[in-house]
Amino acid sequence: MSFDCPWYESAVFYQIAPLGLCGAPHQNDGEGAAVCRIAKLKSWAGHIAALGADAVYLLPVFESDSHGYDTRDYTRLDRRLGDNADLAQLCAEFHAQGIRVVLDGVFNHVGRGFWAFRDLRQNRQNSRYAGWFKVSFEGDSPYHDGFWYEGWEGHYELVRLNLDNPEVVDYLLSCVGGWIDSFGIDGLRLDVAYLLPEQFLRRLRAFCDGKKADFFLAGECIHGDYNRLLAPGLLHSVTNYECYKGLYSSLNSANLFEIAHSLARQFGPEPWTVYRGRHLFNFVDNHDVSRIASILSDRRQLPCAFGLLFAMPGIPCIYYGSEWGAPGDKAAGDDALRPAFDAPREDGCVPLIAALARAHRQSRALVQGGYRNLLIAPKQLVFEREAAGERVLVAVNADAAPVTLHFDARAGRAVDLVTGAPHDFGGGSELPPFSVAYWKTE
């Protein structure tokens, strides 16, 4: 349903780690022939669409040393996944299913196998690419290259690019232009966007706007003021790590006051609200954190977590496998968070998420509405989303017992957008254990 807003503001995203899901080898030897593993994702398109997602976000897919964030070549699909024709066919299949495609843009750093860095290692001061990196020939690296270079946050397998060099920026923009032309991608999620220079982001935004008017740019931002990256001419959205933490910890600690006050601080009606009108990128887990099924103390609260995700202001994103309760502990390493699956499952919270996604995409209040708390208790929460005369009251019961909630609904009757069932507010509102309701008032 269209609400006269950019497509991404009403979208539901589905995130995939292709190297992990497709069972690619951990290391890229850079020598073997391309193996078309990425075609496996075509069989997931129907599941993604049925789940209610209309956009897919793929972790890095271009040629890299190992995990994808150590790029070797921005112009070709990683040989462990296939070749560029395979990626083009996958994007065409997603588009045929009505699913837009957003890729991971890793522009802060590259891998040690990146072609320009290999030239630097070979030719040192005489390399024409020395200015592409933060280099000093008066020191040495942990790899004993005979020169020092800046790595990402001390990880020297990730070589930081010099984004103050116009030649580097021109090269990266040409690669992005190639992705749009060759694969028809609809957006980028920018890795470690909090480290990218503002002038680079402005050039990237202007370039992408010129190539595709509705191109989406989202940035990874873990802490700090999100408005810095959301200024005019910069990004459309950033990852909402503040509320990611609140979603699981408020359930684990029987303290829904935490997420209620975080959401009110971000989107509430008070003058000091910091992100009202913004569409932040929301999630209960992703490729860098423990999966929601593993981090919750009580897995029976999964419906509550997903119910909050699709009802809070912003853009909801589901990480592959979490819809059926796949486990994954960050302490066990990246492999535990980015596993291979033979095929998608349809159990767990899959039916619920499909209903939540449908409700979200069909409700102007849930897509564009403001936020106001109506009732907060340790294990119960009711808040209001309202836009253009449509009111939806979101109610969560995170307790193992049923509950009857008493609050001023300012309405007599409603319909639950999740179940379609009518609801009468007279005499209190009943909620089953570990449940959520989206009551659209009449």
C-alpha positions in Angstrom: 0.0 0.0 0.0 1.3 3.5 -0.9 1.2 6.3 1.7 2.8 9.0 -0.5 6.2 8.2 0.9 9.5 6.7 -0.4 9.3 3.0 -0.8 11.8 2.3 1.9 9.8 4.1 4.6 7.0 1.5 4.3 9.2 -1.5 3.5 9.8 -4.7 5.4 13.4 -5.9 5.0 14.9 -9.4 5.1 18.6 -9.7 5.7 20.8 -12.5 4.4 24.5 -13.3 4.7 25.1 -15.0 1.3 28.5 -16.4 2.0 27.2 -18.1 5.1 23.8 -19.2 3.9 25.2 -20.6 0.7 27.9 -22.6 2.5 30.9 -20.9 0.8 34.4 -21.8 1.9 35.7 -19.5 4.6 38.8 -18.4 2.7 39.0 -17.3 -1.0 42.1 -18.7 -2.7 41.6 -16.3 -5.6 42.5 -19.0 -8.1 39.6 -21.4 -8.6 36.8 -21.0 -11.0 33.6 -19.3 -10.0 31.1 -21.7 -8.3 27.5 -20.6 -8.6 26.3 -21.0 -5.0 24.4 -17.7 -4.9 21.6 -19.2 -7.1 20.5 -21.0 -3.9 18.9 -17.7 -2.9 16.5 -17.8 -5.7 14.6 -20.6 -3.9 14.3 -18.3 -0.9 12.5 -15.5 -2.8 9.1 -17.1 -2.4 9.6 -17.5 1.4 10.7 -13.9 1.7 7.7 -12.6 -0.2 5.3 -14.9 1.8 6.9 -13.6 5.0 5.7 -10.1 4.0 9.1 -8.7 3.2 9.4 -6.5 0.1 13.1 -5.7 0.3 16.2 -7.9 0.8 19.5 -6.7 2.3 22.5 -8.8 1.3 25.7 -8.8 3.2 28.9 -8.3 1.1 28.8 -10.3 -2.1 31.9 -9.0 -4.0 35.3 -10.6 -4.3 36.9 -10.7 -0.9 39.7 -12.4 1.2 37.3 -14.2 3.6 34.2 -12.9 5.3 33.2 -10.3 2.7 34.1 -7.1 4.5 37.7 -7.5 3.3 37.1 -6.6 -0.4 39.5 -7.6 -3.1 37.5 -6.4 -6.1 34.4 -4.3 -6.1 33.6 -5.1 -9.7 33.0 -8.9 -9.6 30.9 -11.2 -7.6 32.9 -13.3 -5.1 34.0 -16.4 -7.0 32.8 -18.5 -4.1 29.3 -17.4 -5.0 29.5 -17.3 -8.7 30.0 -14.7 -11.4 28.3 -11.4 -12.2 25.8 -13.0 -14.5 24.7 -15.2 -11.5 24.2 -12.1 -9.4 22.2 -10.3 -12.2 19.9 -13.4 -12.4 19.4 -13.4 -8.7 18.5 -9.7 -8.6 16.1 -10.2 -11.5 14.4 -13.1 -9.6 14.0 -10.9 -6.5 12.6 -8.0 -8.6 10.2 -10.4 -10.3 8.8 -11.4 -6.8 8.4 -7.7 -6.0 11.4 -7.6 -3.7 13.9 -4.7 -3.9 17.6 -5.4 -3.5 19.9 -3.5 -1.2 23.6 -4.5 -1.1 26.3 -3.9 1.6 28.6 -1.0 0.7 31.9 -1.5 2.4 33.8 1.7 1.6 35.8 2.4 4.8 38.3 -0.4 4.3 39.4 -3.2 1.9 41.2 -6.5 2.4 44.9 -7.0 2.0 44.2 -8.8 -1.2 42.7 -5.6 -2.8 44.4 -5.0 -6.1 45.6 -1.5 -5.3 47.0 -2.6 -1.9 48.8 -5.5 -3.6 50.5 -2.9 -5.9 51.5 -0.9 -2.8 53.1 -3.9 -1.2 55.0 -4.7 -4.4 56.1 -1.2 -5.4 56.0 0.6 -2.0 56.9 4.4 -2.4 56.7 4.0 -6.2 53.2 2.6 -6.2 50.8 5.1 -7.9 48.2 3.8 -5.3 50.1 4.8 -2.2 47.8 7.8 -1.8 44.8 5.5 -1.7 45.6 4.4 1.9 46.7 5.9 5.2 50.4 5.0 4.9 53.7 5.8 6.5 57.0 4.4 5.2 58.7 5.2 8.4 57.1 2.3 10.3 56.0 -1.3 9.9 52.7 -3.2 10.0 52.0 -6.4 12.1 52.4 -8.2 8.7 55.9 -6.8 8.3 55.2 -5.1 5.0 58.0 -2.6 5.6 55.5 0.2 5.9 52.7 1.2 8.4 49.1 1.6 7.3 45.9 2.3 9.2 43.6 -0.6 9.7 40.0 -0.5 10.8 39.9 -0.2 14.6 43.3 -2.0 14.9 42.4 -4.9 12.6 45.2 -4.8 10.0 43.5 -7.4 7.8 41.2 -4.5 7.0 43.1 -1.8 5.2 41.5 1.7 5.6 40.9 3.6 2.4 41.9 7.3 2.1 38.4 8.7 1.4 40.0 12.2 1.3 41.6 11.3 -2.0 39.2 12.3 -4.9 40.6 9.4 -7.0 39.5 6.9 -4.5 36.1 8.4 -4.3 35.7 8.5 -8.1 36.7 4.8 -8.2 34.1 3.8 -5.6 31.4 5.8 -7.2 32.1 4.2 -10.6 31.7 0.8 -8.9 28.4 1.8 -7.4 27.3 3.0 -10.8 28.2 -0.4 -12.2 26.1 -2.2 -9.6 23.1 0.0 -10.4 23.5 -0.5 -14.2 24.4 -4.2 -14.1 22.2 -5.5 -11.3 19.5 -2.9 -10.9 20.1 -2.6 -7.1 17.8 -0.3 -5.2 20.0 0.8 -2.3 23.0 0.3 -0.1 23.6 -0.3 3.5 26.9 1.4 4.4 29.2 -0.5 6.6 30.7 1.5 9.6 28.9 4.6 8.3 29.8 6.4 11.5 33.5 6.5 10.2 32.8 7.7 6.7 33.6 11.4 6.1 30.7 13.7 5.5 32.0 14.9 2.2 32.2 11.3 0.9 28.6 10.7 2.0 27.4 13.8 0.3 29.1 12.8 -3.0 27.7 9.3 -2.7 24.2 10.6 -2.0 24.3 13.0 -4.9 25.7 10.4 -7.3 23.1 7.8 -6.3 20.2 10.4 -6.5 21.4 11.1 -10.1 21.4 7.5 -11.0 18.2 6.4 -9.4 15.8 8.9 -7.8 14.5 6.6 -5.1 17.8 4.9 -4.3 18.0 4.1 -0.5 21.1 4.8 1.6 21.1 3.3 5.2 24.1 3.5 7.5 25.5 1.4 10.3 25.6 3.6 13.3 26.1 1.9 16.7 26.1 4.9 19.1 26.0 8.7 19.2 23.6 11.1 17.6 21.9 9.5 14.6 20.9 12.9 13.3 24.5 13.6 12.3 24.2 11.0 9.5 20.6 11.9 8.7 21.2 15.6 7.9 20.0 16.8 4.5 22.1 15.4 1.6 23.4 12.5 3.7 21.6 9.2 4.6 17.9 8.2 4.6 18.2 5.9 7.6 20.6 4.4 10.2 20.6 1.3 12.3 18.7 1.7 15.6 21.1 0.0 18.0 19.7 2.0 20.9 16.3 0.2 20.7 17.8 -3.1 19.6 19.3 -3.3 23.1 16.1 -2.2 24.7 14.0 -4.7 22.8 15.6 -7.8 24.3 16.9 -6.5 27.7 13.5 -5.0 28.7 12.0 -8.5 28.1 14.8 -10.3 29.9 14.6 -8.0 33.0 10.8 -7.8 33.1 11.2 -4.1 32.7 9.2 -2.8 29.7 9.8 0.7 31.0 13.2 0.5 29.3 11.9 0.1 25.8 8.9 2.3 26.4 11.1 5.2 27.5 13.7 4.6 24.7 10.9 4.8 22.1 9.4 7.9 23.8 12.8 9.6 23.8 13.2 8.9 20.1 9.7 9.4 18.8 7.4 10.7 21.5 5.3 13.9 21.4 7.5 15.9 23.8 9.6 18.8 22.5 12.9 17.0 23.4 12.1 14.0 21.2 15.3 13.4 19.1 14.2 11.4 16.0 10.5 12.1 15.5 9.7 11.9 11.8 12.8 9.8 11.1 12.6 6.2 9.8 15.4 4.4 11.6 16.4 0.8 10.6 15.1 -1.5 13.3 16.0 -5.1 14.1 15.9 -7.7 16.9 19.2 -9.3 15.7 21.6 -9.2 12.8 24.9 -10.7 11.6 27.0 -9.0 14.4 24.9 -9.8 17.5 23.5 -12.9 19.2 20.2 -14.0 17.6 17.1 -13.1 19.4 16.2 -16.8 20.2 19.5 -17.1 22.0 19.7 -13.8 23.8 16.1 -14.0 25.3 15.9 -15.6 28.7 12.5 -17.0 27.8 12.0 -18.0 24.1 8.2 -17.8 24.7 8.6 -14.1 24.5 9.7 -14.2 20.8 6.2 -13.1 19.7 6.5 -10.0 22.0 9.9 -9.1 20.5 8.7 -9.4 16.9 5.4 -7.6 17.8 7.4 -4.6 19.2 9.7 -4.6 16.1 6.8 -4.3 13.6 4.9 -1.8 15.7 7.6 0.7 16.7 8.4 3.7 14.4 10.9 2.9 11.7 11.8 0.2 9.1 11.6 -3.4 10.4 14.2 -6.0 9.3 14.2 -9.8 9.9 17.5 -11.7 9.9 17.4 -14.9 8.0 16.5 -17.9 10.2 15.4 -15.9 13.2 11.8 -16.1 12.0 11.7 -19.8 12.9 13.9 -19.3 16.1 17.3 -20.3 14.8 19.9 -20.0 17.6 23.2 -18.1 17.4 25.5 -16.9 20.1 27.9 -14.1 19.4 30.4 -15.7 21.8 30.7 -18.6 19.4 32.0 -16.4 16.6 30.7 -15.2 13.2 30.0 -18.7 11.9 27.4 -19.2 14.6 25.6 -16.1 13.4 25.9 -16.6 9.7 25.1 -20.3 9.2 24.1 -22.3 6.1 20.5 -23.6 5.9 19.3 -26.1 3.3 16.0 -24.4 2.9 13.8 -22.0 4.8 11.4 -23.3 7.4 7.8 -22.3 7.9 7.4 -23.0 11.6 8.2 -20.9 14.7 7.1 -17.3 14.4 6.8 -17.4 10.6 3.0 -17.2 10.5 3.0 -14.5 13.1 5.7 -12.4 11.3 3.8 -12.7 8.1 0.7 -11.3 9.8 2.7 -8.5 11.6 4.3 -7.5 8.3 1.0 -7.4 6.5 -0.5 -5.2 9.3 2.6 -2.9 9.3 2.5 -2.3 5.5 -1.2 -1.7 5.4 -1.4 0.8 8.2 -0.6 4.4 7.8 -0.4 4.8 11.5 2.3 2.1 11.8 4.3 3.4 8.9 4.1 7.1 9.5 2.5 7.7 12.9 3.8 9.3 16.0 4.4 7.5 19.3 2.7 7.9 22.7 2.8 5.6 25.8 -0.6 4.8 27.3 0.3 2.1 29.9 3.6 0.8 31.1 4.0 -2.1 33.5 6.9 -4.5 34.1 5.6 -7.1 31.7 2.9 -5.1 29.8 3.0 -2.1 27.5 0.4 -0.2 25.5 1.3 2.6 23.2 -0.4 4.6 20.5 0.6 5.1 16.9 -1.5 7.8 15.0 -1.4 9.3 11.6 -3.9 11.1 9.4 -6.8 10.2 11.7 -5.9 6.5 11.9 -5.1 5.2 15.4 -3.5 1.9 16.3 -3.1 0.9 19.9 -0.3 -1.6 20.3 -0.6 -3.9 23.4 2.1 -6.4 24.6 1.8 -9.0 27.3 5.2 -10.5 28.1 3.9 -12.5 31.0 3.2 -16.3 31.2 -0.3 -15.5 32.5 -3.2 -13.8 30.7 -3.8 -10.2 31.7 -6.7 -7.7 31.6 -5.5 -4.2 30.9 -7.3 -1.1 31.9 -6.4 2.2 30.2 -8.1 5.1 28.5 -8.4 3.9 24.9 -10.4 7.0 23.8 -12.5 4.5 21.7 -15.1 1.9 22.2 -14.3 -0.7 19.6 -11.4 -1.7 17.4 -10.2 -4.4 15.0 -6.9 -6.3 15.6 -4.8 -5.8 12.5 -2.9 -9.0 13.2 -5.8 -11.4 13.6 -8.7 -9.5 12.1 -10.7 -10.1 15.2 -13.0 -7.3 16.6 -12.2 -5.9 20.0 -14.3 -4.1 22.6 -12.5 -1.9 25.1 -15.4 -2.0 27.5 -14.6 -3.7 30.8 -10.9 -3.9 30.1 -8.8 -5.5 27.3 -7.7 -9.1 27.7 -4.4 -10.4 26.3 -3.3 -14.0 26.3 0.2 -14.9 27.6 3.2 -13.8 25.5 1.1 -12.0 22.9 0.7 -8.8 21.0 -2.3 -7.0 19.6 -2.5 -4.1 17.1 -6.0 -2.6 17.8 -7.1 -0.2 15.0 -9.7 2.0 16.7 -13.1 2.7 15.1 
